[in-house]
Amino acid sequence: MERLIHKTSTVIVAAGDGTSVFRSVGEVPPELRRRLVKATSSPEAVTILIADENGRKEILRSLQVEPGAPARSKDRWEWRHWAEMALVAGIGICLWALSYWN
């Protein structure tokens, strides 16, 4: 049985409000490429290797989320975090008041 292997690469760059897809780093415009190289040279940068078509589809699906969605999610978490802390503090104050008056 003959085995067929087709190698491809996809470079997805999200900058500002837009997302661009290129077949290689060489296709990325020079100014955007400089920003890409700078961003991927930082200690926090991570290389992602997707080995199959399903992984590529999953990444493209995740990029279709509204640009403001992650920020709203973070804001909700912060609000929830503070609400939980206030609840714990309120319970602590109630327990302290009960033990103080008894």
C-alpha positions as CSV (number, residue, x, y, z in Angstrom):
1,M,0.0,0.0,0.0
2,E,1.4,3.3,-1.0
3,R,1.5,6.0,1.7
4,L,0.8,9.6,0.8
5,I,2.0,12.4,2.9
6,H,1.1,16.0,2.2
7,K,2.9,18.6,4.3
8,T,1.5,22.0,4.7
9,S,2.0,24.9,7.0
10,T,-0.3,27.7,8.0
11,V,0.7,30.9,9.7
12,I,-2.2,32.7,11.5
13,V,-1.5,36.2,12.6
14,A,-3.9,38.2,14.8
15,A,-2.9,41.8,15.0
16,G,-5.1,44.7,16.0
17,D,-8.7,44.0,15.0
18,G,-7.8,41.6,12.1
19,T,-6.7,38.1,11.6
20,S,-4.6,37.1,8.5
21,V,-3.7,33.6,7.3
22,F,-0.6,32.9,5.3
23,R,1.0,29.7,3.9
24,S,4.4,30.4,5.2
25,V,6.3,33.0,7.2
26,G,7.8,34.2,3.9
27,E,4.3,35.4,2.8
28,V,3.8,37.6,5.8
29,P,4.3,41.3,4.9
30,P,7.7,42.7,6.2
31,E,6.3,45.0,8.9
32,L,4.0,42.3,10.3
33,R,6.8,39.8,10.0
34,R,9.0,42.0,12.2
35,R,6.3,42.2,14.8
36,L,5.7,38.4,14.5
37,V,9.5,37.6,15.1
38,K,9.6,40.0,18.0
39,A,6.5,38.4,19.6
40,T,7.7,34.8,19.1
41,S,11.2,35.6,20.5
42,S,9.9,36.5,23.9
43,P,10.2,34.1,26.8
44,E,6.4,33.7,27.0
45,A,6.1,32.6,23.4
46,V,5.0,29.1,22.6
47,T,5.3,27.1,19.4
48,I,2.2,25.1,18.5
49,L,2.5,22.1,16.2
50,I,-0.8,20.8,14.8
51,A,-0.3,17.4,13.3
52,D,-3.7,16.9,11.6
53,E,-6.5,18.5,9.8
54,N,-8.8,18.4,12.9
55,G,-6.4,20.4,14.9
56,R,-6.2,23.1,12.1
57,K,-10.0,23.2,12.0
58,E,-10.2,23.6,15.8
59,I,-7.8,26.5,15.8
60,L,-9.7,28.2,13.0
61,R,-13.0,27.6,14.8
62,S,-11.6,29.1,18.0
63,L,-10.5,32.2,16.1
64,Q,-14.1,32.9,15.0
65,V,-15.0,34.0,18.5
66,E,-16.0,37.7,18.9
67,P,-12.9,39.8,19.6
68,G,-14.5,41.3,22.8
69,A,-15.6,37.9,24.2
70,P,-12.5,37.1,26.2
71,A,-12.4,40.5,27.8
72,R,-16.1,40.2,28.8
73,S,-15.4,36.8,30.3
74,K,-12.5,38.1,32.3
75,D,-14.6,41.0,33.6
76,R,-17.3,38.6,34.7
77,W,-14.7,36.5,36.5
78,E,-13.4,39.5,38.3
79,W,-16.9,40.5,39.4
80,R,-17.6,36.9,40.5
81,H,-14.3,36.8,42.4
82,W,-15.1,39.9,44.4
83,A,-18.7,38.7,45.1
84,E,-17.4,35.4,46.5
85,M,-14.8,37.2,48.6
86,A,-17.5,39.5,50.0
87,L,-19.7,36.5,50.8
88,V,-16.8,34.8,52.7
89,A,-16.0,38.0,54.5
90,G,-19.7,38.5,55.4
91,I,-20.0,34.9,56.8
92,G,-16.8,35.5,58.8
93,I,-18.2,38.8,60.3
94,C,-21.4,37.0,61.2
95,L,-19.6,34.2,63.0
96,W,-17.4,36.7,64.8
97,A,-20.4,38.7,65.9
98,L,-22.2,35.6,67.2
99,S,-19.2,34.5,69.2
100,Y,-18.6,38.0,70.5
101,W,-22.2,38.5,71.8
102,N,-22.4,35.0,73.4
